[in-house]
Amino acid sequence: MIHKTIELTVVRHGETDWNKKHRIQGQIDTSLNNTGFAQADAVAKSLKVKKFDAIICSDLSRAKQTAEPLSANRPRIIYEPQLRERHLGILQGLTAEEAAEQAPEDMRAFQSRSYAMTPSGAESMHVLTERIQTALTTIYYRFKKGNILVVTHGGVIDILWRIAQNIESENIEKPIIKNGSIHQLIYNPETQEIFIESFNKTNHLEHIVALDDI
């Protein structure tokens, strides 16, 4: 029987030009802009005295670039495709305005985080939730102790929040998740429960503007 929990320090990647333009990235591989690199450095400074037993990161470039400053004098970064952003099908590459004009029903399904409707060609919320739960199980069985640093995306953190808050699938409520934000969670692998210690911490960014997820 499992009796342990693990601590998760979860970081959303820094800003990209696509974030700034409100362009939907999904799993398209974009890089940080100058603000994003500054946010990554600020996160690293904020967490520099914290000990981590592992660093697990999405394999998309914007997450990798955010994780790199965090890896100094720490375990090597492990890249995990299960921590990628949600694939958003037809919406990927469009700005929020373009998506609302060209594919309004798909955009509404995305923005409401609908479990009943999925944008054309996109990963469903059900599949995304299962993917994130599998990632958590994988992380636990690989390390089984300590504090794990996870660098990932707004859509993934949204799912973690929904699990922690027991949000019903039809509930359109969504949290604020800013670029470069830090979230402290506890994961119980026996019950698959997540407990929030702090969420969307951004005071380390000081005067750096941080954008919310679309």
C-alpha positions as CSV (number, residue, x, y, z in Angstrom):
1,M,0.0,0.0,0.0
2,I,1.3,3.5,-0.8
3,H,1.6,5.8,2.1
4,K,3.8,8.6,0.7
5,T,3.1,11.9,-0.9
6,I,5.4,14.0,-3.1
7,E,5.8,17.7,-3.2
8,L,5.5,19.3,-6.6
9,T,6.8,22.8,-7.4
10,V,5.2,23.5,-10.7
11,V,6.3,26.4,-13.0
12,R,4.6,27.7,-16.1
13,H,7.0,28.5,-18.9
14,G,8.0,32.1,-19.6
15,E,6.5,34.4,-22.2
16,T,6.7,33.8,-25.9
17,D,5.9,36.2,-28.8
18,W,2.9,34.1,-29.4
19,N,1.7,34.6,-25.9
20,K,2.1,38.4,-26.4
21,K,0.1,38.3,-29.6
22,H,-2.6,36.0,-28.0
23,R,-1.8,33.4,-30.6
24,I,-2.8,29.9,-29.7
25,Q,0.3,27.7,-29.4
26,G,-1.0,24.3,-28.3
27,Q,1.8,21.8,-29.2
28,I,3.4,24.1,-31.8
29,D,7.0,24.5,-30.7
30,T,7.7,28.2,-29.9
31,S,10.6,29.8,-28.1
32,L,10.8,32.3,-25.2
33,N,11.1,36.0,-26.0
34,N,13.2,38.4,-24.0
35,T,10.6,38.9,-21.4
36,G,10.3,35.1,-21.2
37,F,14.0,34.6,-20.6
38,A,13.8,37.3,-17.9
39,Q,11.0,35.5,-16.2
40,A,12.9,32.2,-16.4
41,D,15.9,33.9,-14.6
42,A,13.6,35.4,-12.0
43,V,12.1,32.0,-11.3
44,A,15.6,30.5,-10.9
45,K,16.6,33.2,-8.5
46,S,13.4,32.7,-6.5
47,L,14.0,28.9,-6.2
48,K,17.8,28.9,-5.9
49,V,17.9,27.8,-2.3
50,K,15.2,25.1,-2.7
51,K,16.4,21.5,-2.9
52,F,14.9,19.4,-5.7
53,D,15.2,15.7,-6.1
54,A,14.4,15.8,-9.8
55,I,13.5,18.3,-12.5
56,I,10.8,17.1,-15.0
57,C,10.1,19.3,-18.0
58,S,7.9,19.3,-21.0
59,D,9.9,18.6,-24.2
60,L,8.6,21.8,-25.9
61,S,11.2,24.5,-26.3
62,R,9.5,27.2,-24.3
63,A,9.4,24.9,-21.3
64,K,13.0,23.7,-21.8
65,Q,14.3,27.3,-22.0
66,T,12.5,28.1,-18.8
67,A,13.9,25.0,-17.0
68,E,17.5,25.6,-18.1
69,P,18.4,28.4,-15.5
70,L,16.8,26.2,-12.8
71,S,19.1,23.3,-13.4
72,A,22.4,24.9,-12.1
73,N,23.9,22.6,-9.4
74,R,20.9,20.4,-9.5
75,P,19.9,17.0,-11.1
76,R,19.8,16.9,-14.9
77,I,16.6,17.8,-16.5
78,I,14.3,14.9,-17.6
79,Y,12.2,15.8,-20.6
80,E,8.7,14.3,-20.5
81,P,6.3,14.5,-23.5
82,Q,3.3,13.7,-21.2
83,L,3.8,17.3,-19.8
84,R,3.3,19.0,-23.1
85,E,0.6,21.5,-23.6
86,R,-2.8,20.3,-24.9
87,H,-3.0,19.8,-28.7
88,L,-5.6,22.3,-29.9
89,G,-6.2,21.1,-33.4
90,I,-7.7,23.6,-35.8
91,L,-7.1,26.5,-33.3
92,Q,-3.3,26.1,-33.2
93,G,-1.5,29.0,-34.9
94,L,-4.6,31.3,-34.8
95,T,-4.8,34.4,-32.7
96,A,-7.7,34.4,-30.2
97,E,-9.5,37.0,-32.5
98,E,-8.9,34.9,-35.6
99,A,-10.2,31.7,-33.9
100,A,-13.3,33.5,-32.7
101,E,-14.0,34.6,-36.3
102,Q,-13.0,31.5,-38.2
103,A,-14.0,28.7,-35.7
104,P,-16.3,30.2,-33.1
105,E,-17.7,26.9,-31.8
106,D,-14.2,25.4,-31.5
107,M,-13.0,28.5,-29.7
108,R,-15.9,28.5,-27.3
109,A,-15.2,24.8,-26.5
110,F,-11.6,25.7,-25.8
111,Q,-12.2,28.8,-23.7
112,S,-14.8,27.1,-21.6
113,R,-12.6,24.0,-21.1
114,S,-15.5,21.9,-22.2
115,Y,-15.5,18.2,-21.6
116,A,-18.6,17.8,-23.8
117,M,-17.2,19.5,-26.9
118,T,-13.7,19.3,-28.3
119,P,-12.2,21.7,-30.9
120,S,-11.8,20.0,-34.3
121,G,-8.6,17.9,-34.4
122,A,-7.8,18.7,-30.7
123,E,-7.0,16.5,-27.7
124,S,-10.1,16.2,-25.6
125,M,-10.2,17.4,-22.0
126,H,-10.8,13.8,-21.0
127,V,-7.7,12.6,-22.8
128,L,-5.7,15.5,-21.5
129,T,-6.7,14.8,-17.9
130,E,-5.8,11.1,-18.3
131,R,-2.4,12.1,-19.7
132,I,-1.6,14.4,-16.8
133,Q,-2.8,11.7,-14.2
134,T,-0.5,9.2,-16.0
135,A,2.4,11.7,-15.8
136,L,1.9,12.2,-12.1
137,T,1.9,8.4,-11.5
138,T,5.0,8.1,-13.6
139,I,6.8,10.8,-11.6
140,Y,5.8,9.2,-8.3
141,Y,7.0,5.7,-9.2
142,R,10.2,7.0,-10.6
143,F,11.2,9.1,-7.5
144,K,8.9,8.3,-4.6
145,K,10.3,11.0,-2.5
146,G,11.1,14.6,-1.9
147,N,10.3,17.7,-3.9
148,I,10.0,17.5,-7.7
149,L,10.3,20.5,-9.9
150,V,7.9,20.4,-12.9
151,V,8.2,22.9,-15.7
152,T,5.1,22.8,-18.0
153,H,2.3,24.8,-19.6
154,G,-0.9,26.6,-18.7
155,G,-3.2,23.9,-19.9
156,V,-1.5,21.3,-17.8
157,I,-1.6,23.5,-14.7
158,D,-5.3,24.1,-15.3
159,I,-5.9,20.3,-15.1
160,L,-3.9,20.1,-11.9
161,W,-6.0,22.9,-10.5
162,R,-9.3,21.1,-11.6
163,I,-8.2,17.9,-9.9
164,A,-7.3,19.7,-6.7
165,Q,-10.5,21.7,-6.6
166,N,-12.7,18.8,-7.6
167,I,-14.1,21.0,-10.5
168,E,-17.0,19.3,-12.2
169,S,-16.5,18.7,-15.9
170,E,-19.3,21.1,-16.9
171,N,-17.9,24.0,-14.7
172,I,-16.5,26.7,-17.0
173,E,-14.5,28.3,-14.1
174,K,-10.8,28.6,-14.8
175,P,-7.9,29.9,-12.7
176,I,-5.3,32.6,-13.4
177,I,-2.1,31.0,-14.6
178,K,0.6,33.6,-15.6
179,N,3.8,33.1,-17.5
180,G,6.6,32.4,-15.0
181,S,4.2,31.6,-12.2
182,I,5.0,29.1,-9.4
183,H,2.6,26.7,-7.9
184,Q,3.2,24.5,-4.8
185,L,1.2,21.3,-4.7
186,I,1.1,18.0,-2.8
187,Y,0.3,14.8,-4.7
188,N,-1.1,11.6,-3.1
189,P,-0.5,8.7,-5.5
190,E,-2.8,6.4,-3.5
191,T,-5.9,8.5,-3.9
192,Q,-4.7,10.6,-6.9
193,E,-5.6,13.7,-4.9
194,I,-3.8,17.0,-5.3
195,F,-3.6,19.6,-2.5
196,I,-2.7,23.2,-3.2
197,E,-0.3,24.9,-0.9
198,S,0.0,28.0,-3.1
199,F,-1.1,28.9,-6.6
200,N,0.0,31.4,-9.3
201,K,2.7,32.9,-7.2
202,T,4.2,35.8,-9.2
203,N,5.8,38.2,-6.6
204,H,9.3,37.0,-7.8
205,L,8.7,38.6,-11.2
206,E,8.7,42.1,-9.6
207,H,8.3,44.6,-12.4
208,I,8.2,42.0,-15.2
209,V,4.8,41.9,-16.8
210,A,3.3,38.4,-16.7
211,L,0.4,37.4,-19.1
212,D,-2.4,35.1,-18.2
213,D,-3.2,31.9,-20.2
214,I,-5.8,32.4,-23.0
